[in-house]
Amino acid sequence: MLLQQQTPEDKRCAIAATVDRIALKIRKLTKRILMDWRLSVLAAAVVVFMIGLLSFAIWLVVMIQPVNRRSDERMLLTVPVGSSLGQIADRLEQSGLIKSKNAFKIYVQIAGAERGLKAGDYHLSAQMTAGQLLDRLTTGELSYFTVTFPEGTTIKEQARILADKGLMEAPTFVEAVQSVGFYDQYSDLTSAAENPEGFLFPDTYRIAEGTSPEDVAAMQI
């Protein structure tokens, strides 16, 4: 039996079929490589994103911690009416109450408390965390202290009690109650500056942070 000889057309078709098969394999291989490459890029992007997110979280946690845990000094911070979050953060940073104004702004925004910030006068400390500062700034109220002046205490002893509460420096209270000018508003107490102990009533008082020495003395008259 004689084999049928392939015509040139048959050879061309066979070659074309072989080329098509090779091309198909190349396309499949290329597609697989591209898919693997895309997955690798995606995986790398996810890893980079997670590292960035973790770094940001660590930075934020560090930045919202107290500036100085050992500081018991209180300072007056006034928040004017209409102050924005940025303006409040600037004041806090300039006063040394926070480590980073940007971190504080981010923290407030994450907490959803930006609209809850209230104007007012606040006595704050560098030992407060961002969370504690935010709590104070959203209540809009000053802290009150219960102060007891026992019977028989001298002016200097009362001044020390007030200082121990962190309400004021002891000398400022002594100076206020010994000032003749303070008693000008009381016509029957013109000589009180010489012996103020006899005119300041010993009792228990509720005194707000930021109360002036003169106002504390006025409570006792």
Secondary structure, 3 states (H helix, E strand, C coil): CCCCCCCHHHHHHHHHHHHHHHHHHHHHHHHHHHHHHHHHHHHHHHHHHHHHHHHHHHHHHHHCCCCCCCCCCEEEEEECCCCCHHHHHHHHHHCCCCCCHHHHHHHHHHHCCHHHCCCEEEEEECCCCHHHHHHHHHHCCCCEEEEECCCCCCHHHHHHHHHHCCCCCHHHHHHHHCCHHHHHHCCCCCCHHHCHHHCCCCCEEEEECCCCHHHHHHHHC
